[in-house]
């Protein structure tokens, strides 16, 4: 049992590393909140996975999988020989269903770039879905629900936003060059 817990903790650490790199706005605090949601308790001043049992750790890994992390090791990813080996397994079918289309992966990367550039205050998945909903004019429960044309529309909007150098002026401020000292001259 101890080896199994150790293995699950290692997987949680790997999933956390993936999330830090792949999910816009993901932080150590996000990870600790996720652990607490599934039963982790505070040890020595911080929420720790070492306080969790195997079912709780499995629930955390399931949550990361729903966010896009793949539990299966992808050492031979893209190897056509492994795909045509004739051995079908439940795990490989699950992995195929969860592959992220390049257009969606690109949108997530662009959203992360907008966050890094300071154009998005909170570069979270929830904020990305809200942005997508505003762009397409309908509710977007997840990125997979977008059509190819909608993805292109959103991507172009993000590219334009990223290319803009200066933020839009506040509507209550006068346009640049129309200061108080110019109003009296004539």
TITIFI-478342 format. One record per atom (N, C-alpha, C, O): residue number from 1; residue in one letter; atom name; x negated, y negated, z negated. Coordinates in nm, 3 decimals. Layout:
# TITIFI-478342
NUM,A,CA,X,Y,Z
...
//
This chain:
# TITIFI-478342
1,X,N,-0.082,0.120,0.000
1,X,CA,0.000,0.000,0.000
1,X,C,-0.086,-0.125,0.000
1,X,O,-0.051,-0.224,0.064
2,X,N,-0.198,-0.121,-0.071
2,X,CA,-0.284,-0.237,-0.078
2,X,C,-0.343,-0.271,0.058
2,X,O,-0.353,-0.389,0.093
3,X,N,-0.381,-0.168,0.137
3,X,CA,-0.435,-0.193,0.270
3,X,C,-0.330,-0.255,0.361
3,X,O,-0.360,-0.342,0.443
4,X,N,-0.206,-0.210,0.347
4,X,CA,-0.098,-0.264,0.428
4,X,C,-0.074,-0.411,0.396
4,X,O,-0.056,-0.493,0.486
5,X,N,-0.072,-0.445,0.269
5,X,CA,-0.055,-0.586,0.229
5,X,C,-0.170,-0.670,0.283
5,X,O,-0.149,-0.780,0.334
6,X,N,-0.291,-0.618,0.272
6,X,CA,-0.409,-0.690,0.322
6,X,C,-0.395,-0.714,0.472
6,X,O,-0.425,-0.823,0.521
7,X,N,-0.351,-0.611,0.545
7,X,CA,-0.333,-0.623,0.690
7,X,C,-0.228,-0.730,0.723
7,X,O,-0.249,-0.812,0.812
8,X,N,-0.117,-0.728,0.653
8,X,CA,-0.010,-0.826,0.677
8,X,C,-0.059,-0.968,0.645
8,X,O,-0.026,-1.062,0.716
9,X,N,-0.136,-0.982,0.539
9,X,CA,-0.189,-1.115,0.506
9,X,C,-0.283,-1.164,0.615
9,X,O,-0.283,-1.282,0.649
10,X,N,-0.363,-1.073,0.670
10,X,CA,-0.451,-1.111,0.780
10,X,C,-0.369,-1.156,0.901
10,X,O,-0.402,-1.254,0.967
11,X,N,-0.260,-1.082,0.930
11,X,CA,-0.175,-1.120,1.042
11,X,C,-0.110,-1.257,1.019
11,X,O,-0.098,-1.337,1.112
12,X,N,-0.070,-1.283,0.895
12,X,CA,-0.012,-1.414,0.864
12,X,C,-0.116,-1.524,0.888
12,X,O,-0.083,-1.630,0.940
13,X,N,-0.241,-1.498,0.850
13,X,CA,-0.348,-1.595,0.875
13,X,C,-0.371,-1.618,1.023
13,X,O,-0.393,-1.731,1.067
14,X,N,-0.367,-1.510,1.102
14,X,CA,-0.383,-1.522,1.247
14,X,C,-0.267,-1.601,1.306
14,X,O,-0.287,-1.689,1.390
15,X,N,-0.145,-1.570,1.261
15,X,CA,-0.028,-1.641,1.311
15,X,C,-0.036,-1.789,1.275
15,X,O,0.001,-1.875,1.355
16,X,N,-0.083,-1.820,1.154
16,X,CA,-0.098,-1.959,1.113
16,X,C,-0.197,-2.031,1.206
16,X,O,-0.171,-2.144,1.249
17,X,N,-0.309,-1.966,1.236
17,X,CA,-0.408,-2.025,1.328
17,X,C,-0.349,-2.051,1.465
17,X,O,-0.375,-2.154,1.527
18,X,N,-0.269,-1.955,1.513
18,X,CA,-0.203,-1.974,1.642
18,X,C,-0.110,-2.095,1.636
18,X,O,-0.108,-2.178,1.727
19,X,N,-0.032,-2.104,1.529
19,X,CA,0.065,-2.213,1.517
19,X,C,-0.004,-2.348,1.511
19,X,O,0.044,-2.445,1.570
20,X,N,-0.116,-2.355,1.439
20,X,CA,-0.189,-2.483,1.427
20,X,C,-0.235,-2.530,1.565
20,X,O,-0.239,-2.650,1.591
21,X,N,-0.272,-2.435,1.653
21,X,CA,-0.319,-2.471,1.786
21,X,C,-0.205,-2.489,1.886
21,X,O,-0.215,-2.571,1.977
22,X,N,-0.098,-2.412,1.870
22,X,CA,0.003,-2.405,1.975
22,X,C,0.131,-2.482,1.949
22,X,O,0.198,-2.522,2.045
23,X,N,0.167,-2.505,1.826
23,X,CA,0.293,-2.572,1.797
23,X,C,0.268,-2.719,1.763
23,X,O,0.198,-2.749,1.667
24,X,N,0.323,-2.810,1.841
24,X,CA,0.303,-2.952,1.812
24,X,C,0.355,-2.988,1.673
24,X,O,0.467,-2.951,1.636
25,X,N,0.274,-3.058,1.598
25,X,CA,0.315,-3.104,1.467
25,X,C,0.302,-3.001,1.357
25,X,O,0.335,-3.031,1.242
26,X,N,0.254,-2.880,1.388
26,X,CA,0.241,-2.776,1.285
26,X,C,0.122,-2.807,1.197
26,X,O,0.015,-2.842,1.247
27,X,N,0.139,-2.796,1.067
27,X,CA,0.032,-2.828,0.973
27,X,C,0.027,-2.723,0.863
27,X,O,0.108,-2.631,0.859
28,X,N,-0.070,-2.739,0.774
28,X,CA,-0.082,-2.650,0.660
28,X,C,0.043,-2.659,0.573
28,X,O,0.090,-2.559,0.519
29,X,N,0.098,-2.780,0.561
29,X,CA,0.221,-2.797,0.484
29,X,C,0.337,-2.721,0.548
29,X,O,0.419,-2.662,0.477
30,X,N,0.344,-2.722,0.681
30,X,CA,0.449,-2.648,0.751
30,X,C,0.437,-2.499,0.720
30,X,O,0.537,-2.430,0.697
31,X,N,0.313,-2.451,0.721
31,X,CA,0.288,-2.309,0.691
31,X,C,0.330,-2.276,0.548
31,X,O,0.396,-2.175,0.525
32,X,N,0.294,-2.360,0.454
32,X,CA,0.328,-2.335,0.314
32,X,C,0.480,-2.340,0.293
32,X,O,0.535,-2.262,0.215
33,X,N,0.548,-2.431,0.363
33,X,CA,0.695,-2.436,0.355
33,X,C,0.757,-2.307,0.409
33,X,O,0.853,-2.255,0.353
34,X,N,0.699,-2.256,0.518
34,X,CA,0.748,-2.131,0.574
34,X,C,0.728,-2.016,0.475
34,X,O,0.818,-1.935,0.455
35,X,N,0.611,-2.010,0.413
35,X,CA,0.586,-1.905,0.313
35,X,C,0.685,-1.915,0.198
35,X,O,0.740,-1.814,0.153
36,X,N,0.709,-2.037,0.150
36,X,CA,0.802,-2.057,0.038
36,X,C,0.943,-2.015,0.075
36,X,O,1.017,-1.961,-0.008
37,X,N,0.982,-2.039,0.200
37,X,CA,1.116,-2.002,0.247
37,X,C,1.138,-1.851,0.235
37,X,O,1.251,-1.805,0.215
38,X,N,1.031,-1.774,0.249
38,X,CA,1.044,-1.628,0.244
38,X,C,0.996,-1.569,0.112
38,X,O,0.974,-1.448,0.104
39,X,N,0.980,-1.650,0.008
39,X,CA,0.958,-1.595,-0.124
39,X,C,0.821,-1.617,-0.185
39,X,O,0.795,-1.567,-0.295
40,X,N,0.732,-1.689,-0.120
40,X,CA,0.601,-1.715,-0.180
40,X,C,0.617,-1.810,-0.298
40,X,O,0.704,-1.897,-0.298
41,X,N,0.533,-1.791,-0.399
41,X,CA,0.537,-1.878,-0.516
41,X,C,0.402,-1.947,-0.531
41,X,O,0.303,-1.910,-0.468
42,X,N,0.402,-2.047,-0.616
42,X,CA,0.283,-2.127,-0.637
42,X,C,0.183,-2.051,-0.724
42,X,O,0.218,-2.001,-0.832
43,X,N,0.060,-2.042,-0.676
43,X,CA,-0.050,-1.983,-0.751
43,X,C,-0.164,-2.083,-0.749
43,X,O,-0.209,-2.126,-0.643
44,X,N,-0.211,-2.119,-0.867
44,X,CA,-0.321,-2.215,-0.881
44,X,C,-0.295,-2.344,-0.805
44,X,O,-0.384,-2.398,-0.738
45,X,N,-0.174,-2.393,-0.815
45,X,CA,-0.141,-2.524,-0.759
45,X,C,-0.100,-2.526,-0.614
45,X,O,-0.078,-2.635,-0.560
46,X,N,-0.088,-2.412,-0.546
46,X,CA,-0.044,-2.413,-0.407
46,X,C,0.035,-2.286,-0.375
46,X,O,0.017,-2.182,-0.438
47,X,N,0.122,-2.298,-0.276
47,X,CA,0.201,-2.184,-0.231
47,X,C,0.106,-2.088,-0.161
47,X,O,0.028,-2.129,-0.075
48,X,N,0.113,-1.959,-0.197
48,X,CA,0.016,-1.864,-0.145
48,X,C,0.084,-1.737,-0.096
48,X,O,0.179,-1.687,-0.156
49,X,N,0.033,-1.684,0.016
49,X,CA,0.083,-1.558,0.070
49,X,C,0.044,-1.441,-0.019
49,X,O,0.105,-1.334,-0.009
50,X,N,-0.054,-1.458,-0.106
50,X,CA,-0.094,-1.349,-0.194
50,X,C,0.012,-1.315,-0.297
50,X,O,0.002,-1.213,-0.365
51,X,N,0.114,-1.400,-0.311
51,X,CA,0.223,-1.372,-0.405
51,X,C,0.337,-1.295,-0.339
51,X,O,0.439,-1.269,-0.403
52,X,N,0.320,-1.259,-0.211
52,X,CA,0.429,-1.198,-0.136
52,X,C,0.410,-1.047,-0.120
52,X,O,0.297,-0.997,-0.120
53,X,N,0.522,-0.975,-0.107
53,X,CA,0.515,-0.832,-0.081
53,X,C,0.530,-0.807,0.069
53,X,O,0.548,-0.902,0.146
54,X,N,0.523,-0.682,0.111
54,X,CA,0.523,-0.648,0.253
54,X,C,0.651,-0.695,0.325
54,X,O,0.640,-0.755,0.432
55,X,N,0.772,-0.671,0.272
55,X,CA,0.890,-0.720,0.344
55,X,C,0.892,-0.872,0.360
55,X,O,0.936,-0.923,0.462
56,X,N,0.845,-0.944,0.259
56,X,CA,0.840,-1.090,0.269
56,X,C,0.739,-1.133,0.375
56,X,O,0.767,-1.221,0.456
57,X,N,0.621,-1.070,0.375
57,X,CA,0.520,-1.102,0.476
57,X,C,0.571,-1.069,0.616
57,X,O,0.545,-1.142,0.711
58,X,N,0.643,-0.956,0.628
58,X,CA,0.700,-0.918,0.756
58,X,C,0.801,-1.022,0.803
58,X,O,0.809,-1.051,0.923
59,X,N,0.879,-1.077,0.711
59,X,CA,0.976,-1.182,0.747
59,X,C,0.903,-1.307,0.798
59,X,O,0.949,-1.370,0.893
60,X,N,0.791,-1.343,0.735
60,X,CA,0.712,-1.457,0.781
60,X,C,0.660,-1.431,0.922
60,X,O,0.668,-1.518,1.008
61,X,N,0.609,-1.310,0.945
61,X,CA,0.559,-1.276,1.078
61,X,C,0.671,-1.279,1.182
61,X,O,0.651,-1.322,1.295
62,X,N,0.790,-1.233,1.142
62,X,CA,0.905,-1.240,1.231
62,X,C,0.941,-1.383,1.268
62,X,O,0.978,-1.411,1.382
63,X,N,0.928,-1.474,1.171
63,X,CA,0.955,-1.615,1.197
63,X,C,0.854,-1.671,1.298
63,X,O,0.890,-1.742,1.391
64,X,N,0.726,-1.637,1.278
64,X,CA,0.623,-1.682,1.372
64,X,C,0.648,-1.623,1.512
64,X,O,0.626,-1.690,1.612
65,X,N,0.694,-1.497,1.517
65,X,CA,0.725,-1.438,1.648
65,X,C,0.838,-1.514,1.717
65,X,O,0.834,-1.533,1.839
66,X,N,0.938,-1.556,1.641
66,X,CA,1.048,-1.633,1.701
66,X,C,0.999,-1.769,1.751
66,X,O,1.062,-1.829,1.838
67,X,N,0.890,-1.816,1.696
67,X,CA,0.832,-1.943,1.741
67,X,C,0.738,-1.924,1.860
67,X,O,0.688,-2.022,1.916
68,X,N,0.713,-1.797,1.900
68,X,CA,0.633,-1.772,2.019
68,X,C,0.506,-1.694,1.997
68,X,O,0.440,-1.657,2.094
69,X,N,0.469,-1.665,1.871
69,X,CA,0.348,-1.589,1.845
69,X,C,0.372,-1.442,1.876
69,X,O,0.479,-1.390,1.844
70,X,N,0.275,-1.376,1.937
70,X,CA,0.289,-1.235,1.968
70,X,C,0.208,-1.154,1.868
70,X,O,0.088,-1.174,1.854
71,X,N,0.274,-1.062,1.800
71,X,CA,0.208,-0.980,1.699
71,X,C,0.113,-0.880,1.763
71,X,O,0.015,-0.839,1.701
72,X,N,0.141,-0.840,1.887
72,X,CA,0.057,-0.739,1.953
72,X,C,-0.073,-0.803,2.000
72,X,O,-0.075,-0.916,2.048
73,X,N,-0.180,-0.727,1.987
73,X,CA,-0.312,-0.774,2.026
73,X,C,-0.319,-0.775,2.178
73,X,O,-0.285,-0.676,2.243
74,X,N,-0.364,-0.885,2.235
74,X,CA,-0.368,-0.898,2.380
74,X,C,-0.511,-0.891,2.431
74,X,O,-0.558,-0.983,2.498
75,X,N,-0.581,-0.782,2.401
75,X,CA,-0.718,-0.767,2.447
75,X,C,-0.721,-0.747,2.597
75,X,O,-0.807,-0.801,2.666
76,X,N,-0.625,-0.669,2.650
76,X,CA,-0.623,-0.638,2.791
76,X,C,-0.512,-0.713,2.864
76,X,O,-0.456,-0.661,2.960
77,X,N,-0.482,-0.832,2.820
77,X,CA,-0.375,-0.909,2.883
77,X,C,-0.411,-0.938,3.027
77,X,O,-0.524,-0.977,3.058
78,X,N,-0.315,-0.920,3.113
78,X,CA,-0.338,-0.946,3.255
78,X,C,-0.403,-0.831,3.328
78,X,O,-0.427,-0.843,3.448
79,X,N,-0.432,-0.721,3.262
79,X,CA,-0.492,-0.606,3.326
79,X,C,-0.383,-0.525,3.393
79,X,O,-0.299,-0.467,3.324
80,X,N,-0.381,-0.518,3.527
80,X,CA,-0.275,-0.447,3.595
80,X,C,-0.275,-0.297,3.564
80,X,O,-0.170,-0.234,3.573
81,X,N,-0.388,-0.240,3.530
81,X,CA,-0.395,-0.098,3.501
81,X,C,-0.312,-0.064,3.378
81,X,O,-0.249,0.042,3.373
82,X,N,-0.313,-0.152,3.278
82,X,CA,-0.236,-0.124,3.157
82,X,C,-0.087,-0.138,3.182
82,X,O,-0.007,-0.071,3.116
83,X,N,-0.047,-0.222,3.275
83,X,CA,0.094,-0.241,3.304
83,X,C,0.150,-0.125,3.385
83,X,O,0.268,-0.092,3.374
84,X,N,0.064,-0.063,3.468
84,X,CA,0.113,0.045,3.554
84,X,C,0.074,0.182,3.501
84,X,O,0.073,0.279,3.577
85,X,N,0.043,0.193,3.374
85,X,CA,-0.001,0.320,3.319
85,X,C,0.113,0.419,3.305
85,X,O,0.089,0.537,3.280
86,X,N,0.237,0.374,3.320
86,X,CA,0.350,0.463,3.312
86,X,C,0.397,0.489,3.171
86,X,O,0.494,0.562,3.150
87,X,N,0.331,0.432,3.074
87,X,CA,0.369,0.451,2.935
87,X,C,0.448,0.330,2.890
87,X,O,0.392,0.223,2.867
88,X,N,0.576,0.347,2.876
88,X,CA,0.661,0.237,2.830
88,X,C,0.678,0.249,2.680
88,X,O,0.704,0.357,2.627
89,X,N,0.662,0.139,2.613
89,X,CA,0.684,0.139,2.468
89,X,C,0.772,0.022,2.432
89,X,O,0.782,-0.075,2.507
90,X,N,0.834,0.031,2.319
90,X,CA,0.923,-0.076,2.272
90,X,C,0.845,-0.205,2.256
90,X,O,0.894,-0.312,2.291
91,X,N,0.725,-0.196,2.203
91,X,CA,0.643,-0.316,2.180
91,X,C,0.610,-0.388,2.308
91,X,O,0.614,-0.511,2.312
92,X,N,0.577,-0.314,2.415
92,X,CA,0.541,-0.380,2.540
92,X,C,0.664,-0.445,2.603
92,X,O,0.652,-0.550,2.667
93,X,N,0.782,-0.383,2.587
93,X,CA,0.903,-0.445,2.640
93,X,C,0.932,-0.575,2.566
93,X,O,0.973,-0.674,2.627
94,X,N,0.911,-0.575,2.437
94,X,CA,0.934,-0.696,2.358
94,X,C,0.839,-0.806,2.402
94,X,O,0.879,-0.922,2.412
95,X,N,0.714,-0.772,2.429
95,X,CA,0.615,-0.871,2.469
95,X,C,0.653,-0.932,2.603
95,X,O,0.639,-1.053,2.623
96,X,N,0.702,-0.848,2.697
96,X,CA,0.739,-0.901,2.827
96,X,C,0.853,-1.000,2.816
96,X,O,0.853,-1.102,2.884
97,X,N,0.950,-0.973,2.731
97,X,CA,1.064,-1.063,2.714
97,X,C,1.021,-1.196,2.654
97,X,O,1.084,-1.298,2.678
98,X,N,0.914,-1.196,2.577
98,X,CA,0.874,-1.316,2.505
98,X,C,0.768,-1.397,2.578
98,X,O,0.719,-1.496,2.523
99,X,N,0.731,-1.360,2.699
99,X,CA,0.632,-1.439,2.770
99,X,C,0.691,-1.577,2.799
99,X,O,0.806,-1.590,2.840
100,X,N,0.611,-1.677,2.779
100,X,CA,0.657,-1.814,2.795
100,X,C,0.632,-1.858,2.939
100,X,O,0.519,-1.850,2.987
101,X,N,0.736,-1.904,3.008
101,X,CA,0.716,-1.953,3.144
101,X,C,0.619,-2.071,3.145
101,X,O,0.622,-2.154,3.054
102,X,N,0.535,-2.079,3.247
102,X,CA,0.435,-2.186,3.251
102,X,C,0.495,-2.326,3.241
102,X,O,0.434,-2.414,3.181
103,X,N,0.613,-2.348,3.298
103,X,CA,0.673,-2.482,3.293
103,X,C,0.707,-2.521,3.150
103,X,O,0.695,-2.638,3.113
104,X,N,0.750,-2.424,3.068
104,X,CA,0.783,-2.453,2.929
104,X,C,0.655,-2.474,2.848
104,X,O,0.648,-2.563,2.764
105,X,N,0.555,-2.391,2.874
105,X,CA,0.426,-2.408,2.805
105,X,C,0.368,-2.545,2.837
105,X,O,0.310,-2.609,2.749
106,X,N,0.383,-2.590,2.961
106,X,CA,0.331,-2.721,3.000
106,X,C,0.405,-2.832,2.927
106,X,O,0.344,-2.929,2.882
107,X,N,0.538,-2.818,2.916
107,X,CA,0.616,-2.921,2.844
107,X,C,0.571,-2.929,2.697
107,X,O,0.559,-3.039,2.643
108,X,N,0.547,-2.816,2.635
108,X,CA,0.504,-2.815,2.495
108,X,C,0.367,-2.880,2.483
108,X,O,0.342,-2.958,2.390
109,X,N,0.276,-2.850,2.578
109,X,CA,0.143,-2.913,2.575
109,X,C,0.153,-3.064,2.595
109,X,O,0.085,-3.141,2.528
110,X,N,0.240,-3.106,2.689
110,X,CA,0.258,-3.250,2.712
110,X,C,0.313,-3.319,2.587
110,X,O,0.271,-3.430,2.554
111,X,N,0.405,-3.253,2.518
111,X,CA,0.463,-3.310,2.396
111,X,C,0.353,-3.325,2.290
111,X,O,0.349,-3.424,2.218
112,X,N,0.266,-3.226,2.282
112,X,CA,0.154,-3.235,2.189
112,X,C,0.061,-3.350,2.224
112,X,O,0.012,-3.420,2.136
113,X,N,0.037,-3.370,2.354
113,X,CA,-0.047,-3.482,2.398
113,X,C,0.017,-3.615,2.363
113,X,O,-0.051,-3.709,2.322
114,X,N,0.149,-3.624,2.378
114,X,CA,0.219,-3.747,2.341
114,X,C,0.204,-3.773,2.191
114,X,O,0.186,-3.887,2.148
115,X,N,0.212,-3.667,2.112
115,X,CA,0.193,-3.682,1.967
115,X,C,0.052,-3.725,1.933
115,X,O,0.033,-3.813,1.849
116,X,N,-0.046,-3.665,1.999
116,X,CA,-0.186,-3.700,1.975
116,X,C,-0.214,-3.844,2.016
116,X,O,-0.292,-3.914,1.951
117,X,N,-0.151,-3.888,2.124
117,X,CA,-0.171,-4.025,2.173
117,X,C,-0.096,-4.127,2.088
117,X,O,-0.111,-4.248,2.109
118,X,N,-0.015,-4.081,1.993
118,X,CA,0.059,-4.174,1.909
118,X,C,0.188,-4.226,1.971
118,X,O,0.248,-4.320,1.919
119,X,N,0.229,-4.166,2.080
119,X,CA,0.351,-4.212,2.147
119,X,C,0.476,-4.150,2.083
119,X,O,0.586,-4.205,2.095
120,X,N,0.459,-4.036,2.016
120,X,CA,0.568,-3.968,1.947
120,X,C,0.535,-3.970,1.799
120,X,O,0.428,-3.927,1.758
121,X,N,0.628,-4.019,1.720
121,X,CA,0.603,-4.030,1.576
121,X,C,0.592,-3.892,1.511
121,X,O,0.501,-3.868,1.432
122,X,N,0.683,-3.800,1.545
122,X,CA,0.681,-3.665,1.490
122,X,C,0.687,-3.567,1.607
122,X,O,0.793,-3.545,1.664
123,X,N,0.573,-3.510,1.644
123,X,CA,0.565,-3.419,1.758
123,X,C,0.606,-3.279,1.716
123,X,O,0.526,-3.185,1.721
124,X,N,0.731,-3.264,1.674
124,X,CA,0.781,-3.135,1.630
124,X,C,0.867,-3.073,1.739
124,X,O,0.908,-3.140,1.833
125,X,N,0.893,-2.943,1.726
125,X,CA,0.977,-2.876,1.823
125,X,C,1.119,-2.934,1.820
125,X,O,1.183,-2.947,1.925
126,X,N,1.169,-2.968,1.703
126,X,CA,1.302,-3.027,1.691
126,X,C,1.308,-3.160,1.767
126,X,O,1.406,-3.187,1.836
127,X,N,1.203,-3.241,1.754
127,X,CA,1.200,-3.369,1.825
127,X,C,1.190,-3.347,1.976
127,X,O,1.250,-3.421,2.053
128,X,N,1.114,-3.245,2.017
128,X,CA,1.104,-3.214,2.159
128,X,C,1.240,-3.174,2.214
128,X,O,1.278,-3.218,2.322
129,X,N,1.313,-3.091,2.142
129,X,CA,1.446,-3.050,2.187
129,X,C,1.541,-3.169,2.196
129,X,O,1.622,-3.177,2.288
130,X,N,1.531,-3.262,2.100
130,X,CA,1.614,-3.383,2.103
130,X,C,1.579,-3.469,2.225
130,X,O,1.667,-3.523,2.291
131,X,N,1.449,-3.482,2.254
131,X,CA,1.404,-3.558,2.371
131,X,C,1.459,-3.494,2.499
131,X,O,1.510,-3.563,2.587
132,X,N,1.448,-3.362,2.508
132,X,CA,1.498,-3.290,2.626
132,X,C,1.648,-3.311,2.642
132,X,O,1.697,-3.332,2.753
133,X,N,1.720,-3.306,2.531
133,X,CA,1.866,-3.327,2.536
133,X,C,1.899,-3.466,2.588
133,X,O,1.993,-3.482,2.667
134,X,N,1.824,-3.567,2.545
134,X,CA,1.848,-3.703,2.595
134,X,C,1.818,-3.712,2.744
134,X,O,1.888,-3.782,2.817
135,X,N,1.715,-3.643,2.789
135,X,CA,1.676,-3.652,2.929
135,X,C,1.777,-3.584,3.022
135,X,O,1.806,-3.635,3.130
136,X,N,1.831,-3.470,2.980
136,X,CA,1.921,-3.395,3.068
136,X,C,2.068,-3.423,3.040
136,X,O,2.155,-3.382,3.117
137,X,N,2.097,-3.493,2.931
137,X,CA,2.235,-3.532,2.902
137,X,C,2.324,-3.420,2.851
137,X,O,2.446,-3.424,2.869
138,X,N,2.264,-3.321,2.787
138,X,CA,2.343,-3.212,2.728
138,X,C,2.264,-3.154,2.612
138,X,O,2.145,-3.182,2.596
139,X,N,2.331,-3.072,2.531
139,X,CA,2.266,-3.008,2.418
139,X,C,2.164,-2.906,2.470
139,X,O,2.192,-2.829,2.562
140,X,N,2.044,-2.906,2.409
140,X,CA,1.940,-2.810,2.446
140,X,C,1.904,-2.730,2.321
140,X,O,1.824,-2.776,2.240
141,X,N,1.963,-2.611,2.304
141,X,CA,1.937,-2.532,2.184
141,X,C,1.795,-2.476,2.180
141,X,O,1.737,-2.460,2.072
142,X,N,1.738,-2.445,2.299
142,X,CA,1.599,-2.402,2.307
142,X,C,1.548,-2.432,2.447
142,X,O,1.626,-2.458,2.538
143,X,N,1.418,-2.429,2.463
143,X,CA,1.359,-2.468,2.592
143,X,C,1.392,-2.369,2.702
143,X,O,1.392,-2.405,2.820
144,X,N,1.421,-2.244,2.666
144,X,CA,1.456,-2.144,2.766
144,X,C,1.589,-2.174,2.834
144,X,O,1.617,-2.123,2.942
145,X,N,1.672,-2.256,2.772
145,X,CA,1.802,-2.287,2.829
145,X,C,1.794,-2.392,2.940
145,X,O,1.894,-2.422,3.005
146,X,N,1.675,-2.449,2.961
146,X,CA,1.658,-2.551,3.065
146,X,C,1.638,-2.486,3.202
146,X,O,1.571,-2.383,3.213
147,X,N,1.694,-2.547,3.305
147,X,CA,1.671,-2.500,3.442
147,X,C,1.535,-2.550,3.488
147,X,O,1.474,-2.635,3.423
148,X,N,1.488,-2.496,3.599
148,X,CA,1.359,-2.540,3.654
148,X,C,1.365,-2.689,3.688
148,X,O,1.271,-2.762,3.660
149,X,N,1.475,-2.733,3.748
149,X,CA,1.490,-2.874,3.785
149,X,C,1.489,-2.963,3.661
149,X,O,1.428,-3.070,3.663
150,X,N,1.555,-2.920,3.555
150,X,CA,1.555,-2.999,3.431
150,X,C,1.415,-3.004,3.370
150,X,O,1.373,-3.108,3.319
151,X,N,1.343,-2.894,3.375
151,X,CA,1.205,-2.893,3.325
151,X,C,1.119,-2.992,3.402
151,X,O,1.037,-3.064,3.344
152,X,N,1.137,-2.996,3.533
152,X,CA,1.061,-3.090,3.616
152,X,C,1.096,-3.233,3.581
152,X,O,1.008,-3.319,3.570
153,X,N,1.224,-3.259,3.562
153,X,CA,1.270,-3.394,3.525
153,X,C,1.207,-3.436,3.392
153,X,O,1.158,-3.548,3.380
154,X,N,1.209,-3.349,3.295
154,X,CA,1.154,-3.379,3.163
154,X,C,1.004,-3.397,3.170
154,X,O,0.948,-3.488,3.108
155,X,N,0.937,-3.310,3.245
155,X,CA,0.791,-3.319,3.260
155,X,C,0.752,-3.452,3.322
155,X,O,0.657,-3.517,3.277
156,X,N,0.825,-3.494,3.425
156,X,CA,0.794,-3.622,3.489
156,X,C,0.816,-3.738,3.392
156,X,O,0.739,-3.835,3.392
157,X,N,0.920,-3.729,3.311
157,X,CA,0.945,-3.835,3.211
157,X,C,0.830,-3.840,3.110
157,X,O,0.786,-3.949,3.070
158,X,N,0.781,-3.724,3.068
158,X,CA,0.670,-3.721,2.972
158,X,C,0.542,-3.774,3.034
158,X,O,0.466,-3.845,2.969
159,X,N,0.518,-3.741,3.161
159,X,CA,0.399,-3.793,3.230
159,X,C,0.404,-3.945,3.236
159,X,O,0.304,-4.013,3.211
160,X,N,0.520,-3.998,3.271
160,X,CA,0.535,-4.144,3.276
160,X,C,0.515,-4.208,3.140
160,X,O,0.451,-4.313,3.130
161,X,N,0.567,-4.146,3.039
161,X,CA,0.554,-4.197,2.902
161,X,C,0.407,-4.195,2.860
161,X,O,0.358,-4.290,2.798
162,X,N,0.338,-4.088,2.893
162,X,CA,0.197,-4.075,2.856
162,X,C,0.111,-4.176,2.932
162,X,O,0.012,-4.225,2.879
163,X,N,0.150,-4.207,3.056
163,X,CA,0.073,-4.300,3.138
163,X,C,0.090,-4.445,3.095
163,X,O,0.002,-4.528,3.120
164,X,N,0.203,-4.476,3.029
164,X,CA,0.225,-4.613,2.983
164,X,C,0.120,-4.651,2.881
164,X,O,0.098,-4.579,2.784
165,X,N,0.055,-4.766,2.903
165,X,CA,-0.053,-4.807,2.815
165,X,C,-0.004,-4.881,2.692
165,X,O,-0.057,-4.862,2.582
166,X,N,0.094,-4.965,2.709
166,X,CA,0.140,-5.045,2.596
166,X,C,0.282,-5.007,2.561
166,X,O,0.360,-4.970,2.649
167,X,N,0.316,-5.014,2.434
167,X,CA,0.453,-4.983,2.396
167,X,C,0.548,-5.091,2.446
167,X,O,0.508,-5.204,2.470
168,X,N,0.673,-5.054,2.461
168,X,CA,0.773,-5.152,2.503
168,X,C,0.787,-5.260,2.396
168,X,O,0.783,-5.231,2.277
169,X,N,0.805,-5.385,2.440
169,X,CA,0.822,-5.492,2.341
169,X,C,0.954,-5.477,2.268
169,X,O,1.050,-5.421,2.320
170,X,N,0.956,-5.527,2.149
170,X,CA,1.078,-5.523,2.068
170,X,C,1.180,-5.615,2.133
170,X,O,1.145,-5.725,2.176
171,X,N,1.307,-5.573,2.141
171,X,CA,1.408,-5.655,2.211
171,X,C,1.432,-5.791,2.147
171,X,O,1.481,-5.881,2.216
172,X,N,1.402,-5.810,2.020
172,X,CA,1.426,-5.939,1.954
172,X,C,1.309,-6.035,1.968
172,X,O,1.320,-6.152,1.930
173,X,N,1.198,-5.989,2.021
173,X,CA,1.082,-6.076,2.038
173,X,C,1.086,-6.139,2.178
173,X,O,1.131,-6.075,2.273
174,X,N,1.039,-6.264,2.190
174,X,CA,1.036,-6.326,2.324
174,X,C,0.930,-6.258,2.410
174,X,O,0.830,-6.210,2.357
175,X,N,0.950,-6.253,2.541
175,X,CA,0.850,-6.193,2.630
175,X,C,0.718,-6.267,2.617
175,X,O,0.713,-6.384,2.577
176,X,N,0.611,-6.198,2.651
176,X,CA,0.478,-6.256,2.639
176,X,C,0.467,-6.381,2.726
176,X,O,0.517,-6.382,2.838
177,X,N,0.404,-6.484,2.675
177,X,CA,0.389,-6.610,2.749
177,X,C,0.499,-6.710,2.722
177,X,O,0.488,-6.824,2.767
178,X,N,0.603,-6.674,2.650
178,X,CA,0.711,-6.767,2.617
178,X,C,0.706,-6.798,2.469
178,X,O,0.802,-6.771,2.396
179,X,N,0.598,-6.853,2.424
179,X,CA,0.582,-6.885,2.283
179,X,C,0.656,-7.012,2.246
179,X,O,0.716,-7.075,2.332
180,X,N,0.652,-7.049,2.120
180,X,CA,0.724,-7.168,2.069
180,X,C,0.667,-7.297,2.128
180,X,O,0.743,-7.391,2.151
181,X,N,0.534,-7.304,2.154
181,X,CA,0.474,-7.427,2.201
181,X,C,0.502,-7.450,2.349
181,X,O,0.479,-7.561,2.397
182,X,N,0.550,-7.351,2.426
182,X,CA,0.579,-7.372,2.566
182,X,C,0.719,-7.428,2.584
182,X,O,0.747,-7.487,2.688
183,X,N,0.808,-7.411,2.489
183,X,CA,0.947,-7.455,2.504
183,X,C,0.958,-7.607,2.509
183,X,O,1.049,-7.659,2.574
184,X,N,0.869,-7.677,2.443
184,X,CA,0.878,-7.822,2.438
184,X,C,0.811,-7.890,2.557
184,X,O,0.829,-8.010,2.575
185,X,N,0.735,-7.817,2.637
185,X,CA,0.665,-7.879,2.750
185,X,C,0.752,-7.875,2.872
185,X,O,0.835,-7.785,2.886
186,X,N,0.737,-7.970,2.962
186,X,CA,0.821,-7.965,3.079
186,X,C,0.793,-8.067,3.172
186,X,O,0.858,-8.075,3.277
//
